[in-house]
Amino acid sequence: MNVLIYLIPIALFMGGVGLAAFIWSLKSGQYDDLEGAAWRILQDDDQPKP
Amino acid sequence: MTLPCCTLDGEYFQPFKLEGEDAARWISSAGPGLKRIEFLVPQANRPDSMPHIETGLGALAGVRSARVNLTGRRVAVVYEEGAIGPQALIDRLGMLGYMARPFDPRETGLTKDDKENARLLRALAVAGFAAGNVMLLSVSVWSGAEGATRDLFHWLSAMIALPAVAYAGRPFFYSAVNALSLGRVNMDVPISLGVLLASFMSLFETVNGAEHAYFDAAVTLLFFLLAGRYLDHLMRARARSAIAQLISLSAEGASVIEPDGARRYVPARELKAGMLVAVAAGDRLPADGLIREGDSDLDRSLLTGESAPETVKPGAKVHAGEMNVTAPITVEITAAGNDTFLSELVRLMSSAEQGQSRYIRIADRLARFYSPAVHTLAAATLIGWLLLGHGWHDSIMAAIAVLIITCPCALGLAVPAVQVVASGRLFRSGVMIKDGAALEKLAGVDTVIFDKTGTLTRGEPALVSPLMVSTDTLALAAGLAQNSKHPLSRALVREAANRGLHPVTVSGIAEHPGLGLSGHDMGQSLKLGSRAWCGMEETGEDVGLLEFAFRRGGNAPVLFQFEDRLRPDAAKTVAALQDMGLAVHLLSGDREAAVRRVAEAVGIATAVSRASPQAKLAYVDALGKAGKKVLMVGDGINDAPALAAGYTSMAPSTASDIGRTAAETVWMGESAAAVANAVKVGRRTQRIAKENFILAVGYNVLAVPLAMAGLVSPLVAAVAMSTSSIIVIANALRVGLGRTAEPGSTRPGADTAPGRKPLRDAA
């Protein structure tokens, strides 16, 4: 059972990273335009800007 | 730089003009030498407007970035200070075919919604994180962890769960404390009690090294409930922001004439009595006043419901909201702000609202019975166990288990989940519901009252007679009408364009307020206007049509007759509503003949004409007092008190500001089918919400005896609560199934961009 000493902190750390990533994405405005984001992925934006 | 009117598939509009002093409040700093400004762009309602606007603005020298928010129909632009100004950005957007207005999120109160949104999402994320981790630890305990390992896991769970409950549970705790301090009980009271008791009992058990801890139940519960709360908030915020935008777009001002003759643009709210205001043909009056100079005709349909314009002369009293149609006039403001006709109506409205008993949402009605019931059950369990000779510890555990299992997790989701699916669906078909209560009220409606002008009809006349008119005559008349803003002239021009005719260029056009237009073509004099103006005899009878006579030289005059056309599907909507068992009435301020015509055309038997705003209010009030649940559908300023007095209300997006604000539901697009559609979806939503309640309560009925018998282990509690929540959500999704959108109902935003073609080629 000694392995738990590593595993539990690792599990909590990974969960914490996920939570931090979510809060960051929320702060940086990625949930502001859900409709637009769905369409942006379909756009051809690889042409150079005029 | 002055630009001509910008065109958007034939729609003309004037680009917004920034006034020097005002601009600063919209601009914020975005780094050294960079400025940021946001615009509202209502026509950016299609996915291809994103690249169109972004590349169009990005091509300007000095623009660092432009980003469209499609949900909010906004553009945020970062530009180099000095290289380009906000006005150039607005003009560019105008050239691309978008009407743009600088926008400050603070002024519409949208920031508050956004903050609340982020707060709930953060709480949801914290609860989700805690639920996931605690559940992992709990699964190990259930699968047989013992002794020191189990204690370790319980301690770890406590360390994760307790801060998470303290953080993520706040929305419920605050609301429960609020309700209790007002002497009421809402759903948040049993929720808070359940979550807190589960946490404290588990902590107590952990300290004593006991077998059962309910940390997982406490955090999973919070997670599901926050999901429900977030959905509820999302729905209200979405509709509110759409309506706030409609309103902030029409914020108006007026051109004030200074004593030295100079003209200055002043926002409507800063107008004062005694100022002289120039009102161009086609503009709405910004305030009440007296005409000082100029003869004209006024379109009073928003105030009185009357579709025919009225002739006015200097000295006439005019009201805010009326449209000046024929000639420029100068108005001396006699009242602004609180003394206008409009504010009189606002007072009527607020008294109408006070008279209405507060609607109690279905979830809160249930909470009134639910909370006392479960608390009694818990107390009964405690006493029962004590009487049976169990110790205090076991008895209290059993009572707390009852409170945990009855914690209304599925109940908290039952209504928001259904309503958010339903309102999302209505939103996509162009119907914006202000909150869940409005949706519940739509389901209970038994009487529908329509206003006529602008609600059942489009509010703009169209030619109905003669249908067989020579193309020469129509082209000449349209040529004469082209320069006038009179509603009938515009209808003539539209009719000519519909038939593919080019209006003849007429020389020497003059507009004679109250009479009509005159001009010359190839030596012949032309006249268009009232019967008397063209030398036609008046006939005594009023058939409810609007008329324009046209005379060419010495020929016999031709009489054009116009009618305010019905909205598409108006008759079908009325029939559909009657089929649903609703009584339909027509309540208008217009002349009797015009009202009768429309009532007959759509099949409404009960029609009232010449109703003043007060009379409308009294009519709706009387029906309400007689126990009817009235859905008032109206658009005008004169309908606003009646809209506020109705059990619930709807307004088209073309309505006056005050009408849109007063109505609980606003629909976009031409078709009237939205009214029947909203009632139908409302009823369906209510049915499914009730099913959800039965499912959720049914779960409790099964689980409570187990809990009272002390058979609910943490595993049973976790499984029971998760499955009931999932079943309730799955049932809610059924609202989205099947077709509810009527054929002919229009896409959202169709009215802001009529018949708009894809703009990709133009980009």
Contacts between the chains, C-beta under 8 A, distances in Angstrom:
chain1	res1	chain2	res2	distance
A	1	B	149	6.0
A	4	B	149	7.5
A	4	B	152	7.6
A	8	B	156	6.6
A	11	B	133	6.9
A	11	B	136	6.8
A	12	B	133	6.3
A	12	B	160	7.7
A	15	B	129	5.5
A	15	B	132	6.3
A	15	B	133	5.2
A	16	B	129	7.5
A	18	B	129	6.9
A	19	B	125	5.9
A	19	B	126	6.9
A	19	B	129	4.3
A	22	B	125	4.7
A	23	B	122	6.2
A	23	B	125	6.3
A	26	B	118	5.9
A	26	B	121	5.6
A	26	B	122	6.6
A	26	B	125	7.5
A	27	B	118	7.9
A	31	B	117	7.9
A	31	B	118	7.9
A	31	B	121	6.7
A	32	B	69	6.1
A	32	B	71	7.3
A	32	B	72	7.5
A	32	B	114	7.8
A	33	B	68	8.0
A	33	B	69	4.3
A	33	B	70	5.7
A	33	B	71	4.8
A	33	B	72	6.9
A	34	B	71	6.1
A	35	B	70	4.8
A	35	B	71	4.5
A	36	B	47	7.9
A	36	B	50	6.2
A	36	B	68	6.4
A	36	B	69	6.0
A	36	B	70	3.3
A	36	B	71	6.2
A	39	B	47	3.8
A	39	B	50	6.6
A	39	B	70	6.7
A	40	B	50	6.8
A	42	B	47	7.5
A	43	B	50	7.2
A	43	B	51	5.7
A	45	B	51	7.2
A	49	B	55	6.5
A	49	B	58	5.7
A	49	B	59	7.3
A	50	B	55	6.5
A	50	B	59	5.4
